[in-house]
């Protein structure tokens, strides 16, 4: 397992492995590009991924070819698929979750709940709707990449579920991350020095943070 303390000046994109990231936003917002950049941050480090697998709806997709994946699949793998001796990434891109069979749902839950920590696996999952993602997967994820939803009342519910004051989340989407391709990263990994940031790299200070400093 990796930590934020090594190397000391670890890039904000170099999330300690193994991590479980959910990138959630509508089509064309930049989820795929951001997940690629996070993967490439690891490849530029002293401990790159040895294998990367892409799970997508279409085996004809060429969107991930530039990463030179170890394998491309349209079905979720089982518990024995990954080599625990190799640092591995699994990227699940806009996989149809609402229509998954009960067996596929179990495999997806097992990937997030057990395989990630026990089989040397980091998982990045890009999907369009926060609320269509299985609740167990949301609970097991420790990093969220959020794009502004079209329904504003969703922001309050998302804030409550990822541990951010809903007023802070509304304010960030209205001011700091107001562009169509802007994202808010909520990082709940152990020891993170960057719990909130814009577009992965830019640290965000919330109103709640400022009030806490004033009280101190």
C-alpha positions in Angstrom: 0.0 0.0 0.0 1.1 3.5 -0.8 0.7 6.7 1.3 0.7 10.5 0.9 4.0 10.7 2.8 6.1 9.0 0.2 7.3 10.8 -1.9 7.0 13.9 0.2 6.0 16.2 -2.6 3.5 13.8 -4.1 1.4 15.2 -6.9 -2.3 15.7 -6.1 -3.0 13.4 -9.0 -0.8 10.6 -7.6 -3.5 9.2 -5.3 -2.0 6.5 -3.1 -2.6 3.0 -4.4 -4.9 1.1 -4.0 -7.7 3.7 -4.4 -11.4 3.5 -5.5 -12.4 6.6 -7.5 -15.9 7.4 -8.9 -16.0 10.1 -11.7 -19.6 11.2 -12.0 -21.0 13.6 -14.5 -23.0 13.8 -17.8 -21.6 13.0 -21.2 -18.8 15.1 -22.6 -17.7 16.7 -19.3 -14.2 15.3 -19.3 -14.4 12.3 -17.1 -12.3 10.0 -19.4 -9.5 12.6 -19.9 -9.2 13.2 -16.1 -9.1 9.4 -15.4 -6.4 9.1 -18.0 -4.4 11.9 -16.4 -4.6 10.3 -13.0 -3.4 7.0 -14.5 -0.5 8.8 -16.3 0.6 10.5 -13.1 1.2 7.0 -11.7 3.0 5.9 -14.9 5.4 8.9 -14.4 6.1 8.0 -10.8 8.7 5.6 -9.4 5.9 3.0 -8.9 3.9 2.8 -12.1 1.0 0.4 -12.8 2.2 -2.9 -14.2 -1.1 -3.8 -15.8 -4.2 -1.8 -16.7 -7.6 -3.2 -17.8 -10.4 -1.3 -19.4 -14.0 -2.4 -18.9 -16.4 -0.7 -21.3 -19.7 -1.5 -23.1 -18.0 -1.9 -26.5 -14.9 -3.9 -27.4 -14.7 -1.8 -30.6 -13.9 1.3 -28.6 -10.6 2.9 -29.3 -10.9 5.7 -26.7 -8.4 4.0 -24.3 -5.9 2.7 -26.9 -3.4 5.5 -26.1 -2.9 3.9 -22.6 -1.8 0.6 -24.3 -4.1 -1.4 -22.0 -3.2 -4.9 -20.9 -6.7 -6.0 -21.7 -10.1 -4.6 -22.9 -13.3 -6.3 -21.7 -17.0 -5.8 -21.8 -17.7 -8.0 -18.7 -16.6 -7.5 -15.2 -13.9 -10.0 -14.1 -14.1 -12.3 -11.1 -12.0 -12.4 -7.9 -9.2 -14.6 -9.4 -8.6 -12.5 -12.5 -6.0 -10.0 -11.1 -2.4 -10.8 -10.3 -1.9 -9.6 -6.7 1.8 -9.4 -7.2 1.4 -6.6 -9.8 0.2 -3.0 -9.2 -2.9 -3.0 -11.4 -5.5 -0.5 -12.5 -9.1 -1.3 -13.6 -10.9 1.5 -15.4 -14.7 1.0 -15.8 -15.9 3.6 -18.3 -19.7 4.3 -18.6 -20.5 0.6 -18.1 -24.2 0.1 -18.0 -25.0 -0.4 -14.3 -28.8 -0.2 -14.3 -29.1 -3.3 -16.4 -26.5 -5.5 -14.8 -27.4 -9.0 -13.9 -27.4 -10.0 -10.3 -24.1 -11.9 -10.8 -22.5 -8.9 -12.4 -23.7 -6.7 -9.6 -22.0 -9.0 -7.1 -18.8 -8.9 -9.1 -18.8 -5.2 -9.2 -19.4 -4.9 -5.5 -16.7 -7.5 -4.8 -14.2 -5.4 -6.9 -14.8 -2.3 -4.8 -15.3 -4.0 -1.4 -12.6 -6.7 -1.4 -10.5 -7.1 -4.6 -9.2 -3.6 -4.5 -7.5 -3.9 -1.1 -6.6 -7.6 -1.3 -5.5 -8.0 -4.9 -3.3 -4.9 -5.4 -5.9 -3.1 -7.5 -6.9 0.6 -8.0 -10.3 1.2 -9.6 -11.6 4.2 -11.5 -15.2 4.2 -12.5 -16.8 6.8 -14.8 -20.5 7.1 -14.9 -23.2 9.7 -15.7 -25.4 9.5 -12.6 -24.4 9.6 -9.0 -27.7 8.0 -7.8 -27.6 5.1 -10.4 -24.4 3.9 -8.8 -24.9 1.1 -6.3 -24.9 2.5 -2.8 -22.3 -0.1 -1.6 -19.9 1.1 -4.3 -20.4 4.7 -3.2 -19.6 3.7 0.4 -16.5 1.8 -0.6 -15.1 4.6 -2.8 -12.6 6.9 -1.2 -12.2 9.5 -4.0 -15.1 11.3 -5.9 -14.7 13.3 -9.0 -17.9 15.4 -9.3 -19.2 17.4 -12.2 -22.1 19.8 -11.6 -25.4 17.9 -12.1 -28.2 19.4 -14.2 -30.7 19.2 -11.3 -29.6 21.5 -8.6 -31.4 19.7 -5.9 -29.1 16.8 -6.5 -26.1 18.8 -5.2 -27.6 18.8 -1.6 -28.0 15.0 -1.7 -24.6 14.4 -3.2 -23.0 16.7 -0.5 -24.6 14.7 2.2 -23.5 11.4 0.8 -19.8 12.4 0.2 -19.4 14.3 3.5 -19.4 17.9 2.3 -21.6 20.6 3.7 -24.2 21.0 0.9 -23.9 24.8 1.2 -20.2 24.6 0.5 -20.8 22.3 -2.5 -23.4 24.7 -4.0 -21.0 27.6 -3.5 -18.1 25.8 -5.2 -20.2 24.9 -8.2 -21.5 28.4 -8.4 -18.1 30.2 -8.1 -14.9 28.1 -8.2 -16.0 25.3 -10.5 -18.7 27.0 -12.6 -17.3 26.0 -16.0 -18.8 23.1 -18.0 -15.6 21.0 -17.7 -14.8 21.9 -14.1 -14.8 19.2 -11.5 -14.6 19.0 -7.7 -12.4 16.2 -6.3 -13.5 15.0 -2.9 -10.5 13.0 -1.6 -11.2 10.8 1.4 -8.0 8.7 1.2 -6.1 8.3 4.4 -3.8 11.2 5.3 -4.7 13.3 2.2 -3.3 16.9 2.4 -5.8 17.9 -0.4 -9.3 16.8 0.7 -11.0 19.2 -1.8 -9.6 20.4 -5.1 -10.6 21.8 -8.5 -9.8 19.7 -11.6 -7.6 17.4 -9.5 -4.7 19.8 -9.0 -6.0 23.1 -7.5 -6.6 23.0 -3.7 -10.0 24.4 -2.6 -10.6 26.1 0.7 -14.3 26.1 1.8 -16.2 28.6 3.8 -16.4 26.0 6.6 -12.6 25.7 6.6 -12.2 29.5 7.0 -14.7 29.7 9.8 -12.9 26.9 11.6 -9.6 28.8 11.4 -11.3 31.9 12.7 -12.7 30.0 15.7 -9.2 28.6 16.4 
